[in-house]
Amino acid sequence: MNIKKLSVVLVLLLSVSLLLPVATSFAFSSSGNGNNDEPGNNLDLNMLEVGDIVLVSGGYGIIPVGGDWDHAIIYAGNGKVVEAVADGGVRKTDATVIHKSDEAGVFRVDAPNHIKQSALEFAKNQVGDRYSFRWLRWPGGKNTHSNSWYCTELAWAAYKNNGIDINGNPGYHWRFWNNVSGTCIADSGKTEMVAYAD
């Protein structure tokens, strides 16, 4: 390939990398599945434990980072959750947002309660941080310390900073790039699905 063609390809790739987050940000919403009349799933929220990671699919209007799950939510106890959403950054909100998705899986981390509580405190300390689109730009990425987060990265970092790596695909993968996805969390040997609802 000559230099001129290579330059055109590089400019196109750079343009897509810079413009895709802007062009798609309107579609990344926490508004749910669009059906405001009824919940999208019937997960029993009473079975949730502090530190559980709820992976959901359908309803957040986003492209999964790779895999089957669209979004990750950390249960904070007392009917509250911590999540990172594109139209609001990291926030603490009511657990009923889980019902806005078509499917929900509850993944319990194999860790003592004090580690789960510490992971939750890490996530709560990020409330107010911006949302990160780094997962959308090749080659992706994940950070254990940042001032911006994507949803699955926040859940992963909360535990990683407490000595537990819940990323089942920690290296580069053709589907996930260098990101941590819901599927990576689901595939981790450190998590177990304890409930599913659609």
C-alpha positions, 0 to 999 in steps of 0.5 A: 500500500502506498503512502497516500492510501495509507494516509487516507486509511489512517485519517478515516480510522481516526475520524471514526474513532473521534466521531463515533462517541459523539454520533452515538451518545444520543443513543446511549441512554438510561431511559430503559426499554422504551416501554414505560408501562411495565417492567422489562424483567421480573427480577426479585430485587429482594434477593440482591446482596451488597456487592452483587453485579447485575448484568442486563441486556436490552433496554439501555439502548447501547451496544454491548462492549462485546458479548451478550450483556449490555450493562453492569450495575453494582448493588449497593444495598437498601434498594440502591445501585451504583452504575455508570451511564452515558447520559449521567456518568457514575450515579447512585440510583434506585435499584428498580432501574434493573427492571428497565432491561429485558433480561437481568442476571445477578452475578455474585462475586466469590469474596468475603463480605468485607471485600464486597463492602470495600468494592462497593465503597470504591464504586460509591466514591466514583459517583459524579465521575464522567462516563468513559467511551474508551471501550468504543475506541480501538484498542479499548482499555480499562483502568483501575484508577480514573475520573471517567468510567464505563459500566463494566470497567467500574464494576471490574475496577471496584473488585480489582482494587480490592485484590480480586480480578473478575475479568474472565478475559484479561488480555486482548481478545478479538471480541472485547479488545482490551476492554472488560465486558459483561461477558468477561465478568460473567465468564470469570471464575470469581463470579457465579450467576445466582439469579436470572430473569426476563 
